Amino acid sequence: MNQPANDYRHSPYQPGYPVQPRTNGLAITSLVFGVLGFLVLPIVGSLVGLACGIPAKRSIERSNGRETGRELAIAGIILSSVGLATWGGLLLFGFGVGAMQSIFV
């Protein structure tokens, strides 16, 4: 039995059927940790959100439409950045107040 060269029986992607884009898992992770960076895991959550969001955004942009979730990745990056700046500022401000109290008291 000779099979034709374009036999697609064993291929999960048959010609003519569009492949459904998948949501990037790192983008979802970035958004979740961006939110957690504000609420539960102050600095660590924000760092994880940034570490997941930036590669997720790059991967989605290079996927040629096979992956979605660019907006999730961007939201995760923004939330993580704002959370990191907020908690970092509060941490530095707290050390500054403590230092000023020790100097002037």
VEXTORGU-577501 format. One record per residue: x negated, y negated, z of N, C-alpha, C, O in turn. Coordinates in pm, whole numbers, padded with zeros to 5 digits, always signed. Each point is the difference from the previous one (the first is absolute). Example, Ala and Ser with C-alpha at 12.3 -4.5 7.8 and 13.67 -1.06 7.14 Angstrom:
BEGIN
-01319+00569+00780+00089-00119+00000-00090-00120+00000-00104+00002+00066+00139-00107-00138-00082-00119+00006+00077-00109+00073-00051-00111+00017
***
This chain:
BEGIN
-00084+00118+00000+00084-00118+00000-00088-00123+00000-00081-00022+00089+00100-00056-00188-00073-00125-00011+00088-00114+00051+00112-00019-00048-00164-00056+00145+00074-00114+00051-00049-00126-00070-00119-00013-00027+00209-00078-00001-00043-00125-00064-00089-00081+00094+00005+00015+00122-00087-00100-00181-00097-00079+00077+00069-00100+00092-00057-00039+00102+00177-00002-00136+00069-00098+00084+00108+00065+00086+00110-00053+00013-00141+00167+00044+00094+00071+00087-00001-00065+00137-00102+00002+00070+00215-00062-00030+00007-00075+00125+00075+00075+00110+00044-00061+00097-00028+00191-00112+00078+00075+00098-00062-00001+00139+00073+00006+00099-00204-00015-00088-00066+00006+00130-00034-00138+00054-00057-00011+00109+00091-00092-00182-00030-00136+00044+00117-00054+00082+00115+00014-00041-00145-00076+00157+00110-00058+00079+00061-00122-00066+00110-00041+00036-00179-00018-00132+00049-00120-00067+00027+00034-00145-00092+00011-00081+00217+00005+00048+00040+00033-00136+00001-00129-00082+00034-00106+00051-00071+00115-00177+00004-00121-00083+00144-00049-00016+00092+00080-00015-00076-00209+00019+00132-00058-00013+00067-00031+00132+00098-00075+00003-00147+00129+00104+00057-00027+00132-00091-00098+00073-00118+00028+00021+00172-00144+00018-00086-00097+00071-00035+00050+00140+00081+00062+00069-00202-00092-00029-00046+00037+00133+00046-00109+00097-00022-00119-00024+00086+00160+00133+00047-00096+00099-00118-00055+00079-00082+00077+00051+00071-00209-00040-00109-00056+00081+00020+00033+00147+00113+00005+00049-00223+00016+00019+00003+00033+00143-00048-00119+00080-00084-00078-00046+00137+00063+00166-00043-00107+00090-00132+00041+00064-00013+00111+00052-00083-00200-00056-00132+00027+00056+00009+00014+00152+00054-00088+00067-00106+00197-00014+00006+00026+00143-00082-00098+00083+00038-00034+00111-00151-00011-00167-00081-00098+00073+00072-00134+00013-00020-00072+00098+00102+00038-00197+00076-00125+00008+00101+00006+00114+00017-00097+00074+00049+00212-00060+00095+00017+00110-00074-00005+00134+00046-00064+00095-00160+00132-00088-00081+00001+00122-00045-00141+00036+00002-00039+00117-00041-00038-00217-00044-00137+00023+00112-00085+00059-00023-00077+00093+00143+00091-00147+00112-00077+00052+00035+00041+00143+00025-00086+00085-00024+00215-00059+00032+00048+00135-00103-00051+00101+00038-00050+00106-00166+00062-00138-00102-00046+00094-00008-00152+00008-00042-00054+00102+00083-00016-00209+00009-00145+00008+00103-00044+00101-00023-00094+00076+00138+00162-00075+00104-00031+00099-00045+00043+00140+00018-00075+00096-00078+00193-00086-00048+00047+00130-00112-00090+00054-00016-00012+00122-00060-00050-00211-00105-00091+00042+00054-00121+00074-00069-00057+00085+00193+00018-00115+00063-00110+00073+00056+00048+00133-00008-00071+00101+00065+00189-00099+00080+00041+00114-00072+00089+00100+00007-00026+00121-00075+00130-00167-00047+00104+00091-00152+00012+00003-00060+00010+00107-00001-00010-00223-00146+00022-00012-00066-00128-00049-00029-00012-00119+00003-00082+00208-00038-00135-00044-00110-00008-00106+00028-00046-00110-00147+00086+00138-00107-00020-00096-00023+00124-00085-00026-00011-00120+00037+00127+00181-00024+00125-00071+00103+00020-00111-00036+00039-00111+00163-00066+00140+00104+00014-00101-00022-00090-00119+00022+00040-00114-00065-00162+00140-00026-00094-00109-00120+00044-00084+00003-00014-00122-00106+00065+00186-00116+00048-00076+00035+00120-00087-00043+00008-00115+00122+00084+00170+00043+00116-00079+00090-00045-00115-00011+00052-00111+00098-00148+00136+00087-00053-00105-00078-00061-00114+00033+00020-00117-00137-00095+00151-00086-00057-00105-00078+00109-00073-00014-00003-00123-00038+00099+00199-00080+00107-00060+00083+00088-00093-00055+00061-00092+00184-00053+00114+00087+00078-00088+00060-00086-00112+00021+00050-00111+00007-00174+00138+00069-00086-00096-00083-00039-00120+00050-00001-00113-00176-00031+00136-00085-00045-00111-00024+00114-00100+00017-00023-00120-00057+00143+00163-00016+00108-00098+00133+00042-00064+00002+00042-00116+00108-00052+00190+00130+00034-00057+00035-00094-00115+00046+00044-00105-00068-00171+00125+00030-00098-00104-00085+00025-00124+00050-00008-00113-00177+00037+00132-00088+00030-00114+00046+00126-00073+00004+00004-00123+00030+00098+00199+00043+00127-00059+00128-00018-00081+00014+00056-00108+00079-00134+00161+00127-00024-00070-00024-00077-00128+00060+00031-00103-00146-00130+00107-00027-00080-00119-00071+00082-00108+00019-00027-00118-00098+00124+00156-00073+00084-00097+00081+00121-00046-00045+00072-00089+00162-00049+00145+00075+00122-00030+00082-00007-00130+00057+00101-00041-00050-00215-00023+00075-00017-00125+00147+00039+00015+00056+00063-00089+00004-00099+00200+00142+00024+00020+00035+00133+00065+00117+00026+00025-00216+00059+00002+00028+00129+00063+00029-00014+00149+00063+00087+00060-00109-00197+00002+00022-00024+00142+00069-00134+00019-00022-00095-00075+00107+00090+00177+00066-00125+00035-00036-00033+00145-00068+00077+00067+00115-00191-00020-00024-00039+00138-00096-00117+00013-00052-00026+00109+00029-00045-00219-00093-00114+00006+00048-00104+00102-00080-00057+00074+00211+00034-00072+00056-00098+00095-00019+00046+00144-00026-00081+00089+00040+00212-00066-00024+00053+00134-00144-00021+00042-00027-00039+00114-00067+00064-00206-00142-00018+00030-00030-00147+00031-00074-00031+00094+00130-00059-00174-00023-00143+00023+00059-00044+00134-00063-00076+00073+00184+00124-00042+00061-00034+00128-00084+00054+00116-00016-00068+00101-00038+00189-00116-00086+00057+00103-00128-00079+00018-00046-00021+00112-00012-00023-00224-00123-00080+00007+00029-00133+00070-00078-00043+00085+00188-00022-00121+00033-00130+00060+00030+00016+00149-00052-00076+00082+00136+00173-00046+00032+00021+00141-00125+00034+00081-00018-00049+00112-00067+00133-00168-00123+00038+00070-00093-00119+00018-00060-00016+00105+00048-00066-00208-00087-00118+00009+00051-00099+00102-00076-00053+00081+00206+00027-00085+00058-00095+00096-00009+00056+00142-00032-00073+00094+00059+00201-00079-00010+00063+00132-00141-00003+00054-00023-00028+00118-00073+00057-00205-00141-00003+00043-00042-00141+00038-00069-00019+00101+00110-00080-00180-00034-00139+00033+00068-00044+00131-00062-00067+00082+00188+00106-00065+00073-00039+00121-00061+00061+00124-00033-00070+00096+00017+00203-00097-00055+00067+00118-00146-00036+00024-00043-00013+00114-00032-00004-00222-00139-00043+00016-00009-00140+00059-00083-00026+00086+00171-00064-00132+00004-00135+00056+00040-00001+00145-00058-00072+00081+00159+00152-00048+00041+00008+00141-00110+00058+00088-00020-00044+00113-00051+00142-00166-00110+00060+00075-00111-00103+00023-00052-00013+00111+00016-00058-00216-00104-00103+00016+00047-00113+00090-00079-00051+00080+00204+00011-00093+00054-00105+00086+00000+00044+00146-00031-00078+00089+00065+00204-00066-00002+00053+00137-00139-00001+00059-00018-00034+00117-00082+00072-00197-00139-00006+00048-00043-00144+00022-00075-00030+00093+00123-00059-00179-00036-00142+00015+00058-00059+00126-00068-00074+00070+00192+00106-00040+00063-00050+00122-00071+00056+00122-00024-00072+00097-00008+00201-00101-00074+00062+00112-00135-00063+00020-00042-00021+00113-00027-00010-00222-00131-00063+00012+00010-00141+00055-00081-00042+00082+00183-00032-00129+00020-00137+00048+00035-00001+00149-00045-00087+00074+00126+00183-00030+00035+00007+00141-00123+00031+00086-00015-00053+00110-00070+00139-00160-00119+00033+00080-00099-00115+00005-00075-00013+00097+00074-00072-00199-00091-00114-00001+00051-00112+00091-00077-00057+00077+00206+00027-00086+00053-00117+00069+00065+00031+00135+00046-00093+00067-00042+00213-00025+00063+00032+00129-00103+00025+00104+00034+00028+00115
***
